[in-house]
Amino acid sequence: MIRLNVNIDHIATIRQARRTNEPNPAAAAVICELAGADGITTHLRSDRRHIQDYDLIALKQVIVTHLNVEMAATPEMVEIACRLKPDVVTLVPESPQEITTEGGLDVIGRRGEIRESIRKLREAGIFVSLFIDPDHRQIEASAALEPFQIEICSANYAKLNEQPGDLTVRRTEEIGQELERIRSAANLATSLNLKVAVGHGLTYRNAGPVAGIKAIEEFNIGHNIIARASLVGLERAVREMKECLMGGR
């Protein structure tokens, strides 16, 4: 069965816009779980632009499914994770000026520091996932480090799907090629005994075909759910995304 983890970062983004105390990410997490979310994802960034350290403490206390914390593979972040002990840590690349994560980890180029981060997190009893592009070389390099899971970056697929107007129609072949690239990467990962998740830029409009890839077990989706929630409410937005993913199967 497909699992949906709802990323609640942008609940905190709204709060931080006024530096006030609402909306509360922990309250949002509870609503997501009641609506059928299988887990909660959040990204603790080095610049603390949305989620704060105290949010993770609150989330750890209230979440009854599982907590997946995205973070850079740095000593500061690993130390926080080992102290907090979320269920899963997803190691992601991070750049100070980026609007959002711009691609997957370069596991090949950063093998040493990623290996050390995985070692420390595993010793703390935390499952580790690596956020990587659908690239066979990166998947093979990831498998050698023995994480629990990889999360395939779907950014390029999402970008191709979200072009305005007729441009999307003209890019049908490219979209199909990128979908096949994700499928091939997911199949390779499972053959290497890795669990497979996917995320980044997925929406109600484009997630269905990805959900049809049998090797993918988990989806991490945030911005599009929170955007829809601003119009129809969080509970309905989560339920509709679950229905969208299940429809893909």
KAWO-V139024 format. One record per residue. N is the residue number from 1. PSI is psi in whole degrees, -180 to 180 (* if undefined). BURIAL is + if it has 9 or more other ideal C-beta (glycine too) atoms within 8 Angstrom, else -. Layout:
n=(N:N)
psi=(PSI:PSI)
burial=(BURIAL:BURIAL)
This chain:
n=(1:2:3:4:5:6:7:8:9:10:11:12:13:14:15:16:17:18:19:20:21:22:23:24:25:26:27:28:29:30:31:32:33:34:35:36:37:38:39:40:41:42:43:44:45:46:47:48:49:50:51:52:53:54:55:56:57:58:59:60:61:62:63:64:65:66:67:68:69:70:71:72:73:74:75:76:77:78:79:80:81:82:83:84:85:86:87:88:89:90:91:92:93:94:95:96:97:98:99:100:101:102:103:104:105:106:107:108:109:110:111:112:113:114:115:116:117:118:119:120:121:122:123:124:125:126:127:128:129:130:131:132:133:134:135:136:137:138:139:140:141:142:143:144:145:146:147:148:149:150:151:152:153:154:155:156:157:158:159:160:161:162:163:164:165:166:167:168:169:170:171:172:173:174:175:176:177:178:179:180:181:182:183:184:185:186:187:188:189:190:191:192:193:194:195:196:197:198:199:200:201:202:203:204:205:206:207:208:209:210:211:212:213:214:215:216:217:218:219:220:221:222:223:224:225:226:227:228:229:230:231:232:233:234:235:236:237:238:239:240:241:242:243:244:245:246:247:248:249)
psi=(142:138:140:117:127:124:121:17:-41:-8:-45:-32:-43:-45:-47:-20:-28:1:46:-158:10:152:153:119:-34:-41:-41:-39:-42:-44:-44:-44:-42:-28:-5:4:142:-10:170:131:144:156:114:105:155:-29:-2:44:-23:-79:136:164:-40:-24:-41:-38:-46:-43:-41:-33:-32:-23:132:-8:-99:153:121:118:120:140:160:155:68:156:-40:-49:-40:-39:-42:-46:-42:-30:-42:-38:62:168:-41:141:126:116:126:156:156:131:135:-33:-4:148:-43:174:130:-1:-175:168:144:82:-36:-48:-24:29:-45:-52:-33:-41:-43:-39:-44:-43:-49:-41:-42:-38:-28:1:25:131:143:133:145:127:110:159:158:66:123:-37:-40:-36:-44:-40:-37:-46:-35:-23:-6:51:170:-34:156:152:119:129:118:20:-44:-41:-45:-42:-42:-35:-25:18:144:148:-141:-16:-36:-43:-42:-18:18:-44:-41:-40:-44:-39:-40:-37:-41:-34:-42:-43:-46:-42:-43:-42:-40:-43:-45:-33:-21:16:33:140:154:126:172:151:162:109:7:142:175:-25:-29:-4:-27:-52:-35:-37:-20:-7:111:-30:-18:123:-25:140:135:110:133:-68:-47:-35:-46:-36:-46:-37:-31:-18:-37:-4:149:-43:-47:-41:-42:-45:-41:-36:-39:-44:-39:-46:-43:-30:-27:-22:*)
burial=(-:+:+:+:+:+:+:+:+:+:+:+:+:-:+:+:-:-:-:-:-:-:-:+:+:+:-:+:+:+:+:+:+:-:+:+:+:+:+:+:+:+:+:+:+:+:-:+:-:+:+:-:-:-:+:+:+:+:+:+:-:+:+:-:-:+:+:+:+:+:+:+:+:-:-:-:+:+:-:+:+:+:-:+:+:+:-:+:+:+:+:+:+:+:-:-:-:-:-:-:+:-:-:+:+:-:+:-:-:+:+:-:-:+:+:-:+:+:-:+:+:+:-:+:-:+:-:+:+:+:+:+:-:+:+:-:-:+:+:+:+:+:+:-:+:-:+:-:+:+:+:+:+:+:+:-:+:+:+:+:+:+:+:-:-:-:-:+:-:-:+:-:-:-:+:-:-:+:+:-:+:+:+:+:+:+:+:+:+:+:-:+:-:+:+:+:+:+:+:+:+:+:+:+:-:+:+:+:-:+:+:-:+:-:+:+:-:+:+:+:+:+:+:+:+:+:+:+:+:-:-:-:-:+:+:+:+:+:+:+:+:+:-:+:+:+:-:+:-)
